[in-house]
Amino acid sequence: MKRLLVTILAAVVLAATCVSPASAAIVPCTANSVVSSWRAQCERTPTDGDAGGVSGKVTVWYPGNSAYYASVEFRAHGEISYLRNHTTTTAYLRVATRNEFGDWENFIDQVVRGPGYSDTVNRSLDEGDPVRVQVCLLDRGCATIATLIS
């Protein structure tokens, strides 16, 4: 009985110390210039299993049909970027970090024409580097979130 209690107590302590990733919070975009018929949404996930990292996503979509969207998601844990264009127009999908002069420098800059594009890019960054993700749709505007951290 004593051994069973010790085992149960150890399991409870282990469960209490494990950190599960938090869900994404919708936040204001750093920049948002989408036209009135389209929408932009920015999300941040400060806890994704990467100590000090902040993941996030920017999506631009057409509210009349949620299947029409383009997005860029950056996950600090693993430094993986997910690029999507499910619109019928050209999308500019960008991920950037600051260079030695403090300017944003794109390390992913995809120009995607037409629907159905998906790509995953794994790019090693220094821990703590600031990260900006951006989606621009031709004639529909751009949305950006620049408060992410590798």
C-alpha positions as CSV (number, residue, x, y, z in Angstrom):
1,M,0.0,0.0,0.0
2,K,2.8,2.4,0.9
3,R,4.6,1.6,-2.4
4,L,1.3,2.4,-4.3
5,L,1.0,5.7,-2.5
6,V,4.6,6.7,-3.3
7,T,4.0,5.7,-7.0
8,I,0.8,7.8,-7.2
9,L,2.5,10.8,-5.4
10,A,5.4,10.6,-7.9
11,A,3.0,10.6,-10.8
12,V,1.1,13.6,-9.5
13,V,4.4,15.5,-8.9
14,L,5.6,14.7,-12.4
15,A,2.3,15.7,-14.0
16,A,2.4,19.0,-12.1
17,T,5.9,19.9,-13.3
18,C,5.3,19.1,-17.0
19,V,4.5,22.2,-19.0
20,S,2.1,21.8,-21.9
21,P,2.1,24.4,-24.7
22,A,-0.4,27.2,-24.2
23,S,-2.9,28.0,-26.9
24,A,-2.5,30.9,-29.2
25,A,-3.8,34.3,-28.2
26,I,-5.3,36.6,-30.9
27,V,-3.4,39.9,-30.7
28,P,-3.5,43.1,-32.8
29,C,-1.3,42.8,-35.9
30,T,1.8,45.0,-35.8
31,A,0.7,46.3,-39.3
32,N,-2.6,45.7,-41.1
33,S,-3.4,47.2,-44.4
34,V,-5.9,44.7,-45.8
35,V,-8.8,46.1,-47.9
36,S,-12.2,46.2,-46.2
37,S,-13.5,43.1,-47.9
38,W,-10.7,40.9,-46.4
39,R,-9.7,40.2,-42.8
40,A,-6.4,39.8,-41.0
41,Q,-5.7,37.9,-37.8
42,C,-2.5,37.7,-35.8
43,E,-1.8,35.2,-33.1
44,R,1.0,34.7,-30.5
45,T,1.9,31.6,-28.5
46,P,4.4,32.6,-25.8
47,T,4.8,29.0,-24.5
48,D,5.4,26.3,-27.1
49,G,8.1,24.3,-25.5
50,D,10.9,26.6,-26.5
51,A,12.2,28.4,-23.4
52,G,12.2,32.1,-24.2
53,G,10.7,31.6,-27.7
54,V,7.4,33.1,-28.9
55,S,5.6,31.5,-31.8
56,G,2.9,33.1,-33.9
57,K,0.9,33.2,-37.0
58,V,-0.6,35.8,-39.4
59,T,-3.5,35.0,-41.6
60,V,-5.3,37.0,-44.3
61,W,-8.7,35.6,-45.4
62,Y,-11.9,36.3,-47.2
63,P,-14.8,36.3,-44.8
64,G,-17.3,35.2,-47.5
65,N,-15.5,31.9,-47.9
66,S,-13.0,30.9,-45.1
67,A,-11.4,28.4,-47.5
68,Y,-9.7,31.5,-49.2
69,Y,-6.8,32.4,-47.0
70,A,-3.0,32.8,-46.9
71,S,-1.0,32.4,-43.8
72,V,2.5,32.2,-42.4
73,E,3.2,30.5,-39.1
74,F,6.5,30.5,-37.2
75,R,7.1,28.0,-34.4
76,A,9.9,28.9,-32.1
77,H,10.3,25.3,-31.0
78,G,12.3,23.9,-33.9
79,E,12.3,27.2,-35.8
80,I,9.9,25.9,-38.4
81,S,7.8,28.1,-40.7
82,Y,4.6,27.0,-42.4
83,L,3.6,28.8,-45.5
84,R,0.1,28.6,-47.1
85,N,-1.7,30.2,-50.0
86,H,-5.2,29.0,-50.6
87,T,-6.4,32.1,-52.5
88,T,-6.8,32.7,-56.2
89,T,-4.3,35.6,-56.2
90,T,-0.5,36.1,-55.7
91,A,0.6,35.9,-52.1
92,Y,3.9,37.2,-50.7
93,L,4.8,35.1,-47.7
94,R,7.7,36.4,-45.6
95,V,9.6,35.5,-42.5
96,A,12.3,37.9,-41.3
97,T,14.8,38.6,-38.5
98,R,16.9,41.6,-37.7
99,N,20.4,41.9,-39.2
100,E,23.4,43.3,-37.4
101,F,22.2,46.9,-38.3
102,G,18.8,46.3,-36.7
103,D,16.9,46.2,-40.0
104,W,14.4,43.4,-40.8
105,E,15.9,41.0,-43.3
106,N,13.8,38.3,-45.0
107,F,15.2,34.8,-44.7
108,I,12.0,33.4,-46.3
109,D,10.5,35.4,-49.1
110,Q,8.1,33.3,-51.2
111,V,6.1,34.8,-54.1
112,V,3.3,32.3,-54.6
113,R,0.8,32.5,-57.5
114,G,-2.5,30.7,-57.4
115,P,-4.2,28.4,-54.9
116,G,-3.1,25.3,-53.2
117,Y,0.4,26.2,-52.1
118,S,1.8,24.8,-48.9
119,D,5.4,24.6,-47.8
120,T,7.4,24.0,-44.6
121,V,10.8,25.6,-44.0
122,N,13.1,24.7,-41.2
123,R,15.7,27.4,-40.7
124,S,18.1,27.5,-37.7
125,L,18.2,30.8,-35.9
126,D,20.0,32.1,-32.9
127,E,18.0,31.8,-29.7
128,G,16.3,35.0,-28.8
129,D,16.4,36.5,-32.3
130,P,13.3,38.7,-33.0
131,V,11.1,37.3,-35.8
132,R,8.5,39.0,-38.0
133,V,6.0,37.1,-40.2
134,Q,4.0,38.8,-43.0
135,V,1.3,37.9,-45.5
136,C,0.6,40.2,-48.5
137,L,-2.0,39.5,-51.1
138,L,-1.9,41.2,-54.4
139,D,-4.6,44.0,-54.5
140,R,-5.8,42.9,-51.0
141,G,-3.2,44.2,-48.6
142,C,-0.8,43.0,-46.0
143,A,-0.8,41.9,-42.4
144,T,2.3,41.5,-40.2
145,I,3.2,40.4,-36.7
146,A,6.7,41.4,-35.5
147,T,6.7,40.4,-31.9
148,L,7.9,36.8,-32.2
149,I,11.1,35.4,-30.8
150,S,13.2,32.4,-32.0
